[in-house]
């Protein structure tokens, strides 16, 4: 871990901006999947947006219907 939660959120939004034409909002979900285990409560300890995360996961499981993705979606579902 390292850096700030503000920089993490900024990076997640930047990644979406750069990949949106091909992957929509999937990058947002993938980035927060990657750091999920670094926080006790990702929703309290970061600046993650559930709305953006849900959109990203919805797009991800539609495009990549893999159990790995479904399992993370279930872990992060509020």
mmCIF file of the N, C-alpha and C atoms, coordinates in Angstrom:
data_MODEL
# 
_entry.id   MODEL 
# 
loop_
_atom_site.group_PDB 
_atom_site.id 
_atom_site.type_symbol 
_atom_site.label_atom_id 
_atom_site.label_alt_id 
_atom_site.label_comp_id 
_atom_site.label_asym_id 
_atom_site.label_entity_id 
_atom_site.label_seq_id 
_atom_site.pdbx_PDB_ins_code 
_atom_site.Cartn_x 
_atom_site.Cartn_y 
_atom_site.Cartn_z 
_atom_site.occupancy 
_atom_site.B_iso_or_equiv 
_atom_site.pdbx_formal_charge 
_atom_site.auth_seq_id 
_atom_site.auth_comp_id 
_atom_site.auth_asym_id 
_atom_site.auth_atom_id 
_atom_site.pdbx_PDB_model_num 
ATOM 1   N N  . UNK A 1 1  ? 0.851   -1.167  0.000   1.00 0.00 ? 1  UNK A N  1 
ATOM 2   C CA . UNK A 1 1  ? 0.000   0.000   0.000   1.00 0.00 ? 1  UNK A CA 1 
ATOM 3   C C  . UNK A 1 1  ? 0.894   1.227   0.000   1.00 0.00 ? 1  UNK A C  1 
ATOM 4   N N  . UNK A 1 2  ? 0.359   2.352   -0.222  1.00 0.00 ? 2  UNK A N  1 
ATOM 5   C CA . UNK A 1 2  ? 1.107   3.588   -0.234  1.00 0.00 ? 2  UNK A CA 1 
ATOM 6   C C  . UNK A 1 2  ? 0.338   4.628   -1.025  1.00 0.00 ? 2  UNK A C  1 
ATOM 7   N N  . UNK A 1 3  ? 0.769   5.835   -0.958  1.00 0.00 ? 3  UNK A N  1 
ATOM 8   C CA . UNK A 1 3  ? 0.045   6.887   -1.655  1.00 0.00 ? 3  UNK A CA 1 
ATOM 9   C C  . UNK A 1 3  ? -1.182  7.296   -0.863  1.00 0.00 ? 3  UNK A C  1 
ATOM 10  N N  . UNK A 1 4  ? -2.076  7.979   -1.513  1.00 0.00 ? 4  UNK A N  1 
ATOM 11  C CA . UNK A 1 4  ? -3.272  8.456   -0.831  1.00 0.00 ? 4  UNK A CA 1 
ATOM 12  C C  . UNK A 1 4  ? -4.523  7.913   -1.508  1.00 0.00 ? 4  UNK A C  1 
ATOM 13  N N  . UNK A 1 5  ? -5.603  7.907   -0.764  1.00 0.00 ? 5  UNK A N  1 
ATOM 14  C CA . UNK A 1 5  ? -6.867  7.446   -1.338  1.00 0.00 ? 5  UNK A CA 1 
ATOM 15  C C  . UNK A 1 5  ? -7.357  8.415   -2.414  1.00 0.00 ? 5  UNK A C  1 
ATOM 16  N N  . UNK A 1 6  ? -6.991  9.677   -2.283  1.00 0.00 ? 6  UNK A N  1 
ATOM 17  C CA . UNK A 1 6  ? -7.353  10.650  -3.318  1.00 0.00 ? 6  UNK A CA 1 
ATOM 18  C C  . UNK A 1 6  ? -6.634  10.331  -4.628  1.00 0.00 ? 6  UNK A C  1 
ATOM 19  N N  . UNK A 1 7  ? -5.353  9.974   -4.527  1.00 0.00 ? 7  UNK A N  1 
ATOM 20  C CA . UNK A 1 7  ? -4.594  9.616   -5.735  1.00 0.00 ? 7  UNK A CA 1 
ATOM 21  C C  . UNK A 1 7  ? -5.110  8.317   -6.338  1.00 0.00 ? 7  UNK A C  1 
ATOM 22  N N  . UNK A 1 8  ? -5.508  7.380   -5.510  1.00 0.00 ? 8  UNK A N  1 
ATOM 23  C CA . UNK A 1 8  ? -6.082  6.130   -6.003  1.00 0.00 ? 8  UNK A CA 1 
ATOM 24  C C  . UNK A 1 8  ? -7.350  6.411   -6.796  1.00 0.00 ? 8  UNK A C  1 
ATOM 25  N N  . UNK A 1 9  ? -8.228  7.217   -6.246  1.00 0.00 ? 9  UNK A N  1 
ATOM 26  C CA . UNK A 1 9  ? -9.477  7.559   -6.934  1.00 0.00 ? 9  UNK A CA 1 
ATOM 27  C C  . UNK A 1 9  ? -9.192  8.318   -8.224  1.00 0.00 ? 9  UNK A C  1 
ATOM 28  N N  . UNK A 1 10 ? -8.251  9.232   -8.178  1.00 0.00 ? 10 UNK A N  1 
ATOM 29  C CA . UNK A 1 10 ? -7.873  9.984   -9.373  1.00 0.00 ? 10 UNK A CA 1 
ATOM 30  C C  . UNK A 1 10 ? -7.334  9.050   -10.451 1.00 0.00 ? 10 UNK A C  1 
ATOM 31  N N  . UNK A 1 11 ? -6.489  8.116   -10.050 1.00 0.00 ? 11 UNK A N  1 
ATOM 32  C CA . UNK A 1 11 ? -5.931  7.149   -10.996 1.00 0.00 ? 11 UNK A CA 1 
ATOM 33  C C  . UNK A 1 11 ? -7.034  6.277   -11.601 1.00 0.00 ? 11 UNK A C  1 
ATOM 34  N N  . UNK A 1 12 ? -7.968  5.823   -10.778 1.00 0.00 ? 12 UNK A N  1 
ATOM 35  C CA . UNK A 1 12 ? -9.067  4.991   -11.270 1.00 0.00 ? 12 UNK A CA 1 
ATOM 36  C C  . UNK A 1 12 ? -9.898  5.754   -12.308 1.00 0.00 ? 12 UNK A C  1 
ATOM 37  N N  . UNK A 1 13 ? -10.185 7.014   -12.033 1.00 0.00 ? 13 UNK A N  1 
ATOM 38  C CA . UNK A 1 13 ? -10.950 7.826   -12.988 1.00 0.00 ? 13 UNK A CA 1 
ATOM 39  C C  . UNK A 1 13 ? -10.158 8.091   -14.262 1.00 0.00 ? 13 UNK A C  1 
ATOM 40  N N  . UNK A 1 14 ? -8.856  8.320   -14.116 1.00 0.00 ? 14 UNK A N  1 
ATOM 41  C CA . UNK A 1 14 ? -7.988  8.533   -15.280 1.00 0.00 ? 14 UNK A CA 1 
ATOM 42  C C  . UNK A 1 14 ? -7.946  7.277   -16.156 1.00 0.00 ? 14 UNK A C  1 
ATOM 43  N N  . UNK A 1 15 ? -7.832  6.124   -15.522 1.00 0.00 ? 15 UNK A N  1 
ATOM 44  C CA . UNK A 1 15 ? -7.786  4.866   -16.275 1.00 0.00 ? 15 UNK A CA 1 
ATOM 45  C C  . UNK A 1 15 ? -9.076  4.652   -17.069 1.00 0.00 ? 15 UNK A C  1 
ATOM 46  N N  . UNK A 1 16 ? -10.203 4.975   -16.462 1.00 0.00 ? 16 UNK A N  1 
ATOM 47  C CA . UNK A 1 16 ? -11.477 4.857   -17.170 1.00 0.00 ? 16 UNK A CA 1 
ATOM 48  C C  . UNK A 1 16 ? -11.495 5.793   -18.368 1.00 0.00 ? 16 UNK A C  1 
ATOM 49  N N  . UNK A 1 17 ? -11.048 7.007   -18.159 1.00 0.00 ? 17 UNK A N  1 
ATOM 50  C CA . UNK A 1 17 ? -11.024 7.996   -19.239 1.00 0.00 ? 17 UNK A CA 1 
ATOM 51  C C  . UNK A 1 17 ? -10.189 7.486   -20.418 1.00 0.00 ? 17 UNK A C  1 
ATOM 52  N N  . UNK A 1 18 ? -9.058  6.864   -20.125 1.00 0.00 ? 18 UNK A N  1 
ATOM 53  C CA . UNK A 1 18 ? -8.152  6.411   -21.183 1.00 0.00 ? 18 UNK A CA 1 
ATOM 54  C C  . UNK A 1 18 ? -8.612  5.121   -21.852 1.00 0.00 ? 18 UNK A C  1 
ATOM 55  N N  . UNK A 1 19 ? -9.443  4.322   -21.197 1.00 0.00 ? 19 UNK A N  1 
ATOM 56  C CA . UNK A 1 19 ? -9.843  3.025   -21.750 1.00 0.00 ? 19 UNK A CA 1 
ATOM 57  C C  . UNK A 1 19 ? -11.326 2.926   -22.074 1.00 0.00 ? 19 UNK A C  1 
ATOM 58  N N  . UNK A 1 20 ? -12.070 3.994   -21.836 1.00 0.00 ? 20 UNK A N  1 
ATOM 59  C CA . UNK A 1 20 ? -13.530 3.962   -21.993 1.00 0.00 ? 20 UNK A CA 1 
ATOM 60  C C  . UNK A 1 20 ? -13.975 3.508   -23.373 1.00 0.00 ? 20 UNK A C  1 
ATOM 61  N N  . UNK A 1 21 ? -13.296 3.912   -24.425 1.00 0.00 ? 21 UNK A N  1 
ATOM 62  C CA . UNK A 1 21 ? -13.753 3.567   -25.769 1.00 0.00 ? 21 UNK A CA 1 
ATOM 63  C C  . UNK A 1 21 ? -13.756 2.062   -26.014 1.00 0.00 ? 21 UNK A C  1 
ATOM 64  N N  . UNK A 1 22 ? -12.877 1.336   -25.354 1.00 0.00 ? 22 UNK A N  1 
ATOM 65  C CA . UNK A 1 22 ? -12.818 -0.110  -25.537 1.00 0.00 ? 22 UNK A CA 1 
ATOM 66  C C  . UNK A 1 22 ? -13.466 -0.886  -24.387 1.00 0.00 ? 22 UNK A C  1 
ATOM 67  N N  . UNK A 1 23 ? -13.304 -0.400  -23.165 1.00 0.00 ? 23 UNK A N  1 
ATOM 68  C CA . UNK A 1 23 ? -13.752 -1.162  -21.997 1.00 0.00 ? 23 UNK A CA 1 
ATOM 69  C C  . UNK A 1 23 ? -14.753 -0.435  -21.112 1.00 0.00 ? 23 UNK A C  1 
ATOM 70  N N  . UNK A 1 24 ? -15.296 0.673   -21.544 1.00 0.00 ? 24 UNK A N  1 
ATOM 71  C CA . UNK A 1 24 ? -16.278 1.368   -20.726 1.00 0.00 ? 24 UNK A CA 1 
ATOM 72  C C  . UNK A 1 24 ? -15.694 1.763   -19.378 1.00 0.00 ? 24 UNK A C  1 
ATOM 73  N N  . UNK A 1 25 ? -16.338 1.345   -18.326 1.00 0.00 ? 25 UNK A N  1 
ATOM 74  C CA . UNK A 1 25 ? -15.929 1.696   -16.962 1.00 0.00 ? 25 UNK A CA 1 
ATOM 75  C C  . UNK A 1 25 ? -15.272 0.536   -16.217 1.00 0.00 ? 25 UNK A C  1 
ATOM 76  N N  . UNK A 1 26 ? -14.875 -0.480  -16.951 1.00 0.00 ? 26 UNK A N  1 
ATOM 77  C CA . UNK A 1 26 ? -14.314 -1.685  -16.344 1.00 0.00 ? 26 UNK A CA 1 
ATOM 78  C C  . UNK A 1 26 ? -13.039 -1.390  -15.557 1.00 0.00 ? 26 UNK A C  1 
ATOM 79  N N  . UNK A 1 27 ? -12.213 -0.485  -16.029 1.00 0.00 ? 27 UNK A N  1 
ATOM 80  C CA . UNK A 1 27 ? -10.945 -0.187  -15.348 1.00 0.00 ? 27 UNK A CA 1 
ATOM 81  C C  . UNK A 1 27 ? -11.185 0.248   -13.905 1.00 0.00 ? 27 UNK A C  1 
ATOM 82  N N  . UNK A 1 28 ? -12.253 0.978   -13.663 1.00 0.00 ? 28 UNK A N  1 
ATOM 83  C CA . UNK A 1 28 ? -12.563 1.434   -12.305 1.00 0.00 ? 28 UNK A CA 1 
ATOM 84  C C  . UNK A 1 28 ? -12.746 0.231   -11.378 1.00 0.00 ? 28 UNK A C  1 
ATOM 85  N N  . UNK A 1 29 ? -13.534 -0.728  -11.824 1.00 0.00 ? 29 UNK A N  1 
ATOM 86  C CA . UNK A 1 29 ? -13.771 -1.930  -11.022 1.00 0.00 ? 29 UNK A CA 1 
ATOM 87  C C  . UNK A 1 29 ? -12.492 -2.740  -10.863 1.00 0.00 ? 29 UNK A C  1 
ATOM 88  N N  . UNK A 1 30 ? -11.728 -2.884  -11.903 1.00 0.00 ? 30 UNK A N  1 
ATOM 89  C CA . UNK A 1 30 ? -10.497 -3.679  -11.828 1.00 0.00 ? 30 UNK A CA 1 
ATOM 90  C C  . UNK A 1 30 ? -9.485  -3.073  -10.846 1.00 0.00 ? 30 UNK A C  1 
ATOM 91  N N  . UNK A 1 31 ? -9.360  -1.772  -10.855 1.00 0.00 ? 31 UNK A N  1 
ATOM 92  C CA . UNK A 1 31 ? -8.410  -1.118  -9.944  1.00 0.00 ? 31 UNK A CA 1 
ATOM 93  C C  . UNK A 1 31 ? -8.826  -1.341  -8.489  1.00 0.00 ? 31 UNK A C  1 
ATOM 94  N N  . UNK A 1 32 ? -10.108 -1.178  -8.199  1.00 0.00 ? 32 UNK A N  1 
ATOM 95  C CA . UNK A 1 32 ? -10.544 -1.384  -6.823  1.00 0.00 ? 32 UNK A CA 1 
ATOM 96  C C  . UNK A 1 32 ? -10.565 -2.863  -6.441  1.00 0.00 ? 32 UNK A C  1 
ATOM 97  N N  . UNK A 1 33 ? -10.737 -3.759  -7.401  1.00 0.00 ? 33 UNK A N  1 
ATOM 98  C CA . UNK A 1 33 ? -10.567 -5.194  -7.120  1.00 0.00 ? 33 UNK A CA 1 
ATOM 99  C C  . UNK A 1 33 ? -9.139  -5.454  -6.652  1.00 0.00 ? 33 UNK A C  1 
ATOM 100 N N  . UNK A 1 34 ? -8.198  -4.806  -7.319  1.00 0.00 ? 34 UNK A N  1 
ATOM 101 C CA . UNK A 1 34 ? -6.782  -5.023  -7.034  1.00 0.00 ? 34 UNK A CA 1 
ATOM 102 C C  . UNK A 1 34 ? -6.391  -4.577  -5.621  1.00 0.00 ? 34 UNK A C  1 
ATOM 103 N N  . UNK A 1 35 ? -6.976  -3.496  -5.145  1.00 0.00 ? 35 UNK A N  1 
ATOM 104 C CA . UNK A 1 35 ? -6.601  -2.968  -3.822  1.00 0.00 ? 35 UNK A CA 1 
ATOM 105 C C  . UNK A 1 35 ? -7.566  -3.387  -2.713  1.00 0.00 ? 35 UNK A C  1 
ATOM 106 N N  . UNK A 1 36 ? -8.573  -4.132  -3.050  1.00 0.00 ? 36 UNK A N  1 
ATOM 107 C CA . UNK A 1 36 ? -9.617  -4.535  -2.097  1.00 0.00 ? 36 UNK A CA 1 
ATOM 108 C C  . UNK A 1 36 ? -9.036  -5.067  -0.784  1.00 0.00 ? 36 UNK A C  1 
ATOM 109 N N  . UNK A 1 37 ? -8.086  -5.959  -0.847  1.00 0.00 ? 37 UNK A N  1 
ATOM 110 C CA . UNK A 1 37 ? -7.523  -6.582  0.341   1.00 0.00 ? 37 UNK A CA 1 
ATOM 111 C C  . UNK A 1 37 ? -6.631  -5.678  1.173   1.00 0.00 ? 37 UNK A C  1 
ATOM 112 N N  . UNK A 1 38 ? -6.296  -4.506  0.656   1.00 0.00 ? 38 UNK A N  1 
ATOM 113 C CA . UNK A 1 38 ? -5.430  -3.577  1.383   1.00 0.00 ? 38 UNK A CA 1 
ATOM 114 C C  . UNK A 1 38 ? -6.181  -2.743  2.420   1.00 0.00 ? 38 UNK A C  1 
ATOM 115 N N  . UNK A 1 39 ? -7.501  -2.828  2.435   1.00 0.00 ? 39 UNK A N  1 
ATOM 116 C CA . UNK A 1 39 ? -8.311  -1.987  3.316   1.00 0.00 ? 39 UNK A CA 1 
ATOM 117 C C  . UNK A 1 39 ? -9.255  -2.838  4.154   1.00 0.00 ? 39 UNK A C  1 
ATOM 118 N N  . UNK A 1 40 ? -9.497  -2.410  5.378   1.00 0.00 ? 40 UNK A N  1 
ATOM 119 C CA . UNK A 1 40 ? -10.472 -3.097  6.230   1.00 0.00 ? 40 UNK A CA 1 
ATOM 120 C C  . UNK A 1 40 ? -11.877 -2.956  5.664   1.00 0.00 ? 40 UNK A C  1 
ATOM 121 N N  . UNK A 1 41 ? -12.220 -1.756  5.245   1.00 0.00 ? 41 UNK A N  1 
ATOM 122 C CA . UNK A 1 41 ? -13.523 -1.470  4.642   1.00 0.00 ? 41 UNK A CA 1 
ATOM 123 C C  . UNK A 1 41 ? -13.280 -0.510  3.488   1.00 0.00 ? 41 UNK A C  1 
ATOM 124 N N  . UNK A 1 42 ? -13.257 -1.036  2.304   1.00 0.00 ? 42 UNK A N  1 
ATOM 125 C CA . UNK A 1 42 ? -12.899 -0.229  1.132   1.00 0.00 ? 42 UNK A CA 1 
ATOM 126 C C  . UNK A 1 42 ? -13.831 0.976   0.954   1.00 0.00 ? 42 UNK A C  1 
ATOM 127 N N  . UNK A 1 43 ? -15.072 0.845   1.404   1.00 0.00 ? 43 UNK A N  1 
ATOM 128 C CA . UNK A 1 43 ? -16.027 1.944   1.230   1.00 0.00 ? 43 UNK A CA 1 
ATOM 129 C C  . UNK A 1 43 ? -15.851 3.050   2.270   1.00 0.00 ? 43 UNK A C  1 
ATOM 130 N N  . UNK A 1 44 ? -15.310 2.711   3.418   1.00 0.00 ? 44 UNK A N  1 
ATOM 131 C CA . UNK A 1 44 ? -15.050 3.726   4.442   1.00 0.00 ? 44 UNK A CA 1 
ATOM 132 C C  . UNK A 1 44 ? -13.627 4.264   4.353   1.00 0.00 ? 44 UNK A C  1 
ATOM 133 N N  . UNK A 1 45 ? -12.707 3.424   3.893   1.00 0.00 ? 45 UNK A N  1 
ATOM 134 C CA . UNK A 1 45 ? -11.287 3.770   3.925   1.00 0.00 ? 45 UNK A CA 1 
ATOM 135 C C  . UNK A 1 45 ? -10.752 4.375   2.628   1.00 0.00 ? 45 UNK A C  1 
ATOM 136 N N  . UNK A 1 46 ? -11.573 4.425   1.583   1.00 0.00 ? 46 UNK A N  1 
ATOM 137 C CA . UNK A 1 46 ? -11.143 5.016   0.309   1.00 0.00 ? 46 UNK A CA 1 
ATOM 138 C C  . UNK A 1 46 ? -12.204 5.994   -0.176  1.00 0.00 ? 46 UNK A C  1 
ATOM 139 N N  . UNK A 1 47 ? -11.987 6.530   -1.338  1.00 0.00 ? 47 UNK A N  1 
ATOM 140 C CA . UNK A 1 47 ? -12.946 7.453   -1.969  1.00 0.00 ? 47 UNK A CA 1 
ATOM 141 C C  . UNK A 1 47 ? -13.761 6.745   -3.044  1.00 0.00 ? 47 UNK A C  1 
ATOM 142 N N  . UNK A 1 48 ? -13.773 5.401   -3.035  1.00 0.00 ? 48 UNK A N  1 
ATOM 143 C CA . UNK A 1 48 ? -14.475 4.645   -4.062  1.00 0.00 ? 48 UNK A CA 1 
ATOM 144 C C  . UNK A 1 48 ? -15.945 5.065   -4.119  1.00 0.00 ? 48 UNK A C  1 
ATOM 145 N N  . UNK A 1 49 ? -16.459 5.123   -5.329  1.00 0.00 ? 49 UNK A N  1 
ATOM 146 C CA . UNK A 1 49 ? -17.865 5.436   -5.558  1.00 0.00 ? 49 UNK A CA 1 
ATOM 147 C C  . UNK A 1 49 ? -18.596 4.128   -5.871  1.00 0.00 ? 49 UNK A C  1 
ATOM 148 N N  . UNK A 1 50 ? -19.581 3.783   -5.034  1.00 0.00 ? 50 UNK A N  1 
ATOM 149 C CA . UNK A 1 50 ? -20.327 2.558   -5.301  1.00 0.00 ? 50 UNK A CA 1 
ATOM 150 C C  . UNK A 1 50 ? -21.008 2.639   -6.666  1.00 0.00 ? 50 UNK A C  1 
ATOM 151 N N  . UNK A 1 51 ? -21.536 3.769   -7.025  1.00 0.00 ? 51 UNK A N  1 
ATOM 152 C CA . UNK A 1 51 ? -22.208 3.925   -8.322  1.00 0.00 ? 51 UNK A CA 1 
ATOM 153 C C  . UNK A 1 51 ? -21.253 3.597   -9.462  1.00 0.00 ? 51 UNK A C  1 
ATOM 154 N N  . UNK A 1 52 ? -20.057 4.166   -9.445  1.00 0.00 ? 52 UNK A N  1 
ATOM 155 C CA . UNK A 1 52 ? -19.063 3.909   -10.503 1.00 0.00 ? 52 UNK A CA 1 
ATOM 156 C C  . UNK A 1 52 ? -18.586 2.461   -10.466 1.00 0.00 ? 52 UNK A C  1 
ATOM 157 N N  . UNK A 1 53 ? -18.401 1.947   -9.257  1.00 0.00 ? 53 UNK A N  1 
ATOM 158 C CA . UNK A 1 53 ? -17.942 0.570   -9.109  1.00 0.00 ? 53 UNK A CA 1 
ATOM 159 C C  . UNK A 1 53 ? -18.983 -0.396  -9.671  1.00 0.00 ? 53 UNK A C  1 
ATOM 160 N N  . UNK A 1 54 ? -20.240 -0.165  -9.373  1.00 0.00 ? 54 UNK A N  1 
ATOM 161 C CA . UNK A 1 54 ? -21.321 -1.019  -9.859  1.00 0.00 ? 54 UNK A CA 1 
ATOM 162 C C  . UNK A 1 54 ? -21.405 -0.973  -11.385 1.00 0.00 ? 54 UNK A C  1 
ATOM 163 N N  . UNK A 1 55 ? -21.302 0.201   -11.943 1.00 0.00 ? 55 UNK A N  1 
ATOM 164 C CA . UNK A 1 55 ? -21.328 0.331   -13.406 1.00 0.00 ? 55 UNK A CA 1 
ATOM 165 C C  . UNK A 1 55 ? -20.178 -0.467  -14.017 1.00 0.00 ? 55 UNK A C  1 
ATOM 166 N N  . UNK A 1 56 ? -18.982 -0.318  -13.456 1.00 0.00 ? 56 UNK A N  1 
ATOM 167 C CA . UNK A 1 56 ? -17.819 -1.042  -13.948 1.00 0.00 ? 56 UNK A CA 1 
ATOM 168 C C  . UNK A 1 56 ? -17.984 -2.545  -13.843 1.00 0.00 ? 56 UNK A C  1 
ATOM 169 N N  . UNK A 1 57 ? -18.489 -3.009  -12.700 1.00 0.00 ? 57 UNK A N  1 
ATOM 170 C CA . UNK A 1 57 ? -18.696 -4.448  -12.527 1.00 0.00 ? 57 UNK A CA 1 
ATOM 171 C C  . UNK A 1 57 ? -19.790 -4.973  -13.446 1.00 0.00 ? 57 UNK A C  1 
ATOM 172 N N  . UNK A 1 58 ? -20.866 -4.218  -13.597 1.00 0.00 ? 58 UNK A N  1 
ATOM 173 C CA . UNK A 1 58 ? -21.930 -4.654  -14.507 1.00 0.00 ? 58 UNK A CA 1 
ATOM 174 C C  . UNK A 1 58 ? -21.382 -4.841  -15.922 1.00 0.00 ? 58 UNK A C  1 
ATOM 175 N N  . UNK A 1 59 ? -20.571 -3.896  -16.356 1.00 0.00 ? 59 UNK A N  1 
ATOM 176 C CA . UNK A 1 59 ? -19.965 -3.996  -17.687 1.00 0.00 ? 59 UNK A CA 1 
ATOM 177 C C  . UNK A 1 59 ? -18.970 -5.163  -17.747 1.00 0.00 ? 59 UNK A C  1 
ATOM 178 N N  . UNK A 1 60 ? -18.196 -5.346  -16.669 1.00 0.00 ? 60 UNK A N  1 
ATOM 179 C CA . UNK A 1 60 ? -17.178 -6.396  -16.650 1.00 0.00 ? 60 UNK A CA 1 
ATOM 180 C C  . UNK A 1 60 ? -17.804 -7.786  -16.734 1.00 0.00 ? 60 UNK A C  1 
ATOM 181 N N  . UNK A 1 61 ? -18.823 -8.048  -15.909 1.00 0.00 ? 61 UNK A N  1 
ATOM 182 C CA . UNK A 1 61 ? -19.394 -9.399  -15.911 1.00 0.00 ? 61 UNK A CA 1 
ATOM 183 C C  . UNK A 1 61 ? -20.193 -9.677  -17.183 1.00 0.00 ? 61 UNK A C  1 
ATOM 184 N N  . UNK A 1 62 ? -20.656 -8.637  -17.834 1.00 0.00 ? 62 UNK A N  1 
ATOM 185 C CA . UNK A 1 62 ? -21.323 -8.827  -19.125 1.00 0.00 ? 62 UNK A CA 1 
ATOM 186 C C  . UNK A 1 62 ? -20.295 -9.171  -20.206 1.00 0.00 ? 62 UNK A C  1 
ATOM 187 N N  . UNK A 1 63 ? -19.182 -8.450  -20.219 1.00 0.00 ? 63 UNK A N  1 
ATOM 188 C CA . UNK A 1 63 ? -18.149 -8.664  -21.236 1.00 0.00 ? 63 UNK A CA 1 
ATOM 189 C C  . UNK A 1 63 ? -17.268 -9.874  -20.923 1.00 0.00 ? 63 UNK A C  1 
ATOM 190 N N  . UNK A 1 64 ? -16.997 -10.090 -19.633 1.00 0.00 ? 64 UNK A N  1 
ATOM 191 C CA . UNK A 1 64 ? -16.125 -11.181 -19.181 1.00 0.00 ? 64 UNK A CA 1 
ATOM 192 C C  . UNK A 1 64 ? -16.845 -11.981 -18.091 1.00 0.00 ? 64 UNK A C  1 
ATOM 193 N N  . UNK A 1 65 ? -17.798 -12.850 -18.480 1.00 0.00 ? 65 UNK A N  1 
ATOM 194 C CA . UNK A 1 65 ? -18.590 -13.588 -17.490 1.00 0.00 ? 65 UNK A CA 1 
ATOM 195 C C  . UNK A 1 65 ? -17.810 -14.753 -16.870 1.00 0.00 ? 65 UNK A C  1 
ATOM 196 N N  . UNK A 1 66 ? -16.846 -14.400 -16.051 1.00 0.00 ? 66 UNK A N  1 
ATOM 197 C CA . UNK A 1 66 ? -15.974 -15.380 -15.419 1.00 0.00 ? 66 UNK A CA 1 
ATOM 198 C C  . UNK A 1 66 ? -16.278 -15.426 -13.920 1.00 0.00 ? 66 UNK A C  1 
ATOM 199 N N  . UNK A 1 67 ? -16.166 -16.598 -13.302 1.00 0.00 ? 67 UNK A N  1 
ATOM 200 C CA . UNK A 1 67 ? -16.439 -16.719 -11.863 1.00 0.00 ? 67 UNK A CA 1 
ATOM 201 C C  . UNK A 1 67 ? -15.576 -15.791 -11.023 1.00 0.00 ? 67 UNK A C  1 
ATOM 202 N N  . UNK A 1 68 ? -14.344 -15.567 -11.428 1.00 0.00 ? 68 UNK A N  1 
ATOM 203 C CA . UNK A 1 68 ? -13.450 -14.655 -10.710 1.00 0.00 ? 68 UNK A CA 1 
ATOM 204 C C  . UNK A 1 68 ? -14.103 -13.276 -10.579 1.00 0.00 ? 68 UNK A C  1 
ATOM 205 N N  . UNK A 1 69 ? -14.624 -12.767 -11.689 1.00 0.00 ? 69 UNK A N  1 
ATOM 206 C CA . UNK A 1 69 ? -15.267 -11.453 -11.689 1.00 0.00 ? 69 UNK A CA 1 
ATOM 207 C C  . UNK A 1 69 ? -16.552 -11.462 -10.866 1.00 0.00 ? 69 UNK A C  1 
ATOM 208 N N  . UNK A 1 70 ? -17.360 -12.514 -11.008 1.00 0.00 ? 70 UNK A N  1 
ATOM 209 C CA . UNK A 1 70 ? -18.595 -12.617 -10.228 1.00 0.00 ? 70 UNK A CA 1 
ATOM 210 C C  . UNK A 1 70 ? -18.301 -12.663 -8.729  1.00 0.00 ? 70 UNK A C  1 
ATOM 211 N N  . UNK A 1 71 ? -17.246 -13.385 -8.344  1.00 0.00 ? 71 UNK A N  1 
ATOM 212 C CA . UNK A 1 71 ? -16.900 -13.499 -6.933  1.00 0.00 ? 71 UNK A CA 1 
ATOM 213 C C  . UNK A 1 71 ? -16.476 -12.157 -6.340  1.00 0.00 ? 71 UNK A C  1 
ATOM 214 N N  . UNK A 1 72 ? -15.683 -11.383 -7.074  1.00 0.00 ? 72 UNK A N  1 
ATOM 215 C CA . UNK A 1 72 ? -15.298 -10.056 -6.570  1.00 0.00 ? 72 UNK A CA 1 
ATOM 216 C C  . UNK A 1 72 ? -16.499 -9.133  -6.506  1.00 0.00 ? 72 UNK A C  1 
ATOM 217 N N  . UNK A 1 73 ? -17.362 -9.221  -7.487  1.00 0.00 ? 73 UNK A N  1 
ATOM 218 C CA . UNK A 1 73 ? -18.573 -8.401  -7.482  1.00 0.00 ? 73 UNK A CA 1 
ATOM 219 C C  . UNK A 1 73 ? -19.379 -8.716  -6.214  1.00 0.00 ? 73 UNK A C  1 
ATOM 220 N N  . UNK A 1 74 ? -19.500 -9.987  -5.893  1.00 0.00 ? 74 UNK A N  1 
ATOM 221 C CA . UNK A 1 74 ? -20.247 -10.382 -4.697  1.00 0.00 ? 74 UNK A CA 1 
ATOM 222 C C  . UNK A 1 74 ? -19.552 -9.880  -3.427  1.00 0.00 ? 74 UNK A C  1 
ATOM 223 N N  . UNK A 1 75 ? -18.229 -9.932  -3.377  1.00 0.00 ? 75 UNK A N  1 
ATOM 224 C CA . UNK A 1 75 ? -17.491 -9.445  -2.197  1.00 0.00 ? 75 UNK A CA 1 
ATOM 225 C C  . UNK A 1 75 ? -17.723 -7.962  -1.971  1.00 0.00 ? 75 UNK A C  1 
ATOM 226 N N  . UNK A 1 76 ? -17.782 -7.213  -3.057  1.00 0.00 ? 76 UNK A N  1 
ATOM 227 C CA . UNK A 1 76 ? -17.873 -5.761  -2.950  1.00 0.00 ? 76 UNK A CA 1 
ATOM 228 C C  . UNK A 1 76 ? -19.301 -5.241  -2.947  1.00 0.00 ? 76 UNK A C  1 
ATOM 229 N N  . UNK A 1 77 ? -20.252 -6.112  -3.204  1.00 0.00 ? 77 UNK A N  1 
ATOM 230 C CA . UNK A 1 77 ? -21.649 -5.667  -3.264  1.00 0.00 ? 77 UNK A CA 1 
ATOM 231 C C  . UNK A 1 77 ? -22.112 -5.245  -1.895  1.00 0.00 ? 77 UNK A C  1 
ATOM 232 N N  . UNK A 1 78 ? -22.752 -4.122  -1.856  1.00 0.00 ? 78 UNK A N  1 
ATOM 233 C CA . UNK A 1 78 ? -23.229 -3.567  -0.582  1.00 0.00 ? 78 UNK A CA 1 
ATOM 234 C C  . UNK A 1 78 ? -24.678 -3.933  -0.388  1.00 0.00 ? 78 UNK A C  1 
# 
